[in-house]
Amino acid sequence: MARVSDLLAAGRTYSFEFFPPKTDGAQLSLGHTIAELEPLAPSFVSVTYGAGGSTRSRTHAIVSWVRRETSITPMAHLTCQGHTRAEVAEILDGYRAEGIENVLALGGDPPDDPGDHRPSDYRYASDLLEDIGAADFSIGVAAHPEVHPRSPDRATDRRLLAAKLSRADFAITQFFFEAEHYHRLVDELAALGCDTPLIPGVMPFVSVAGTRRMAAVNGCHIPDELQARMDAVDGDPESVRRLGVEVATALCEDLLDHDVRGLHLYAMNRSTSIREVYAGIGW
């Protein structure tokens, strides 16, 4: 296994992201998906963490399975919502015992059910960095090319992001559909003296409604032309999936032309679209 910071130092990375399924059957299906993608030799894969820590055990189980049963380097997402410092220390000890060396520190979302709210010793992802760093993990953080939806303004967003990146090894961005958002983010951070590697996140979408919902939550702009194309295929799942592959492939080609440090593909727990994007850009 490897540290993501070392992989980035050695060259461009290619990585995938998965989310923890809610059932044992879906978890088995995810295992098949990961096995299907292993021949593509990703630099690493990451596994998300549910709102309020709701998928803590499943996230740990999947990351540990990848570490033990595949040749792929895993990275665990960890959010600050609903955790005490003692709980985070326990989680990190568990990952360290499994030989896992990479953690993506995130702010995260509160639980969907207010009744599940738990006390937290953390408020922002930046609050997690000291504890994760002290445990000697390679640390990633999130970045929003189009500005974090809770930021008061662009300048403040970039200043706080640069400060967070100064304490991390790399960042992975939220998904976006227009490459200029990523390029502008890189330029704005460079102007602040920040050169921490920024890995663009690209999502080959598989659902029109789901994509629009996630875009609204994350402040991601969907261009009018793409909105019209999505409307034209809505209701035909395979046509939606193919459009998602086409859009993601074109975006990856643009990013690669600009010599990005890596690419992070949101796999949506399926292998077909990822394999088609790979083929489309000749990897």
N, C-alpha and C positions, 0 to 999 in steps of 0.2 A: 504494500500500500504506500501511498505518497501523500505529501502535504500539497494542497492546492497552490500555496505560495511558491513551492519549488517547481511545480509543473508550469506555472506562469513564467517563472524565471527562465525555464528551459525553452519556451516557445509558445505558440498559439495553442489554446485548449479548446476542446469540443466536449460539451457536457449536456446532460439531460436532467429534467426535473420530474419527479413523481409525487403523488399525494397518497396518504395512507387510506386504503379502502375501509369501508365501514363493516364489512362482513368477512368471515373466514374464506368464503368462496371467492369473493372479489380479491382478497389478498393472494390466493392461489393463482388467480388470473394475472395479477400483477407480476408474480414470479415468472410466469411464462413470457410476459412482455419483456421483462428485463433480460431473460435468457435469449430472446429473439434479437435484442439490441446489442448484446455483448459482442457479437462478431464485428460490430462497427468500431470496437475499441475506443469507447469514449474516454476522455481524460479523467472524468469523474461523473458521478450522478448525485443528485441531492434529493432529499425526502422532506416534504413540508410538514408543518406542525399546526394542528387545528386550533381554532379560536379558544383562548383561555386554557391552552394545554390539553384540550379534549382528546387529542390523538397521541398523547405522550407514549403510551405503551406500544401502540402500533408503529409509530415512527421509529422507536427504538428497535422493535422487532425487525422491521424491514431493513434498516441501516445495518443491523448486526448480521442479518442473512446475507446481504450483499457482501459484507466484509468476509464472512466465512465461506460462502458457497460460490463466489464468482471471482474473476480477476480484476474487477472494477473497483476503483477507489470511491468510497462513499462519503457523503457529507450530510450531517444532520442539521435541519433547521431547529432553532430554539427561540421562542418568543419570551418577552418579559412579562406578559400578561398572566396574572394569577399564580405567581411563583414567589416564594420566599428565597432568600439567599441560601438557606440550608437545602431547600429542594433543588435549586440549580446546582449546588455542589454535589448532591447525590446523583443527579442526572449526568453531570460531567464525569464523575467517578465511574459511572456505569459505562459510558462511552470509552473512557480511557482503558478500562479493563478489557474491552472488546478490541482494542487496537485501533480505534477510530480517532483520527487526528484532525478532522475538519468540522467546523461548526459555522453556520450562517446565523448571525445574531440579528433578530428582528423585533420590531415593536409589537407586531401582532394585533389581533382584534379581540375585543372582549367577547365572552360567551354569548351565543345567540339567546340563551335563556338567562334573564337577569338573576334568576334564582340560583344559577350555577356560579355566580360571581364569587371569587375567592380573593383574599387579601394578597397584595403584591408588594415586594420590597423594591420594585423597579417601576419606572414611569416610561422611560424611552429605551430604545435599543442601545443607545450609547452607554446607558447605565450598566448593561451586561458586559461591556467590553473588558473592563478591568478583571472581572471574575473569570471570564473565559480565557483571557490572556494569561492570567496567573496560573491557570491549569495547563498552559503550554499547548494550546490548540492553534492551528492555522485558522484565522478568523476572517470571515466574509461578512459584509453588510449589504443592505439594499440601497438602491438609488432610483429616484423617479426622474426620468428624462424630462417629463413635462411638469415637474414640480410636484412635491408631495401634496395631496389634497388638503392636508391640514396646515400647510405652511401659510403664513400671513402674506408673503410676497416672494417674488423670485430671488431677490438679493439675499433675503434672510435664509431661504431654503438652501441656496448654494453655500452660504457661509457656514451654516450648521452641518451641511453634508461634508464640506471640506474638513471641518474639525473632526467629524466622526471618522472619515477616511484616514486621517492622520494616525489613527489608533488601530486601523485594520490592515489586513494584507491585500484585500481586493474587495470589489463590489460586484454584485449582479443586479442589473436593472430590471425594473418592471417592464412588462411588454409594451410595445409601441408599434405603430404602423407606418410611420414616416421617419426615414433615416436621419433627416435633418435635426430631429429632436435629440438624438444621441450625439451627433456631431457637435451640436451647440452645447450640450452638457459637458463634453470633454473640453471644449474651448473655455467655457466659463470656469471650470475647476482649474484648468491650467493657469488661467489669469490670477487665480488665488494661490498659486504655487503648489497645487496638488497634482501629483502624477501617479497616484495609486491606480493599479490596473482596474479598468471598468469593463466588465464583461456584459455585452448587450444580451438581453433576454428576448427571445423571439418565440411567438406562439402560433403554431399551425392550428388555427381554430377548427372546431368540429361542431359548433352550435352557434346559430345566429343570436338567439335570445341570451344564451350564456355569455357570449362574447360582449354583447352590448351591456349586460348587467355588470360584468367585471370591469369593463372600460369606464363605466359611470362611477363605480366605486373608487377606481384608482386614478381618475382624472386623465384617462387616455382618450385622445381625440381620434375618432374614426372619420377619415375623409369622406366627403359627400359621394365621390365616385365609388368608393368601396361600399358605402351604405347602400347605394343603388344596386351594386352587384350582389350584395348579401340579400337584399329584398328579392332579387330575381331567382335565387336558388332556395330561399327559405321554404322549408317543408319537404325538401328532398335531401335527406341526410348525406348521401354519397356525393351529391353535387356540392353541398356545403363543405364537406371534407376536402374535396379536390380544390375548391377555391381557397381554402385555408392553406393547402400545400403550395399553391401557385403564389399566393401573396407572401408567404413565409420564405419561399425560395428566392423571389425577387429581392426581398429585404436582405436576406443573407448575402446575396451576390453584391449588393451595394456596400454592405458593411465590410465584406472581405476586400473589396476594391480599395477601401480606405484603411486597410491594414489593422483591423481591430485585434486586440490581444486575445480574444476568444469568442466563442458563440455558445449560448446556453439556450437549449430548445425545451420548451414546455411540452412534454410528451403526452399529457392528458391520460396517462396510464395505458397508452396504445402504441403499437410499434409501426403500423403501416405508414402513417404520415411522416414519421421521422425518417424511415427508410427511403421514402420517396423524395424528401427534401435532400437527403444525402446524395441520392442519385442525380437529382436535378442540378446540383452545383458541383458534381463531379468529384466528391470526396472518395 
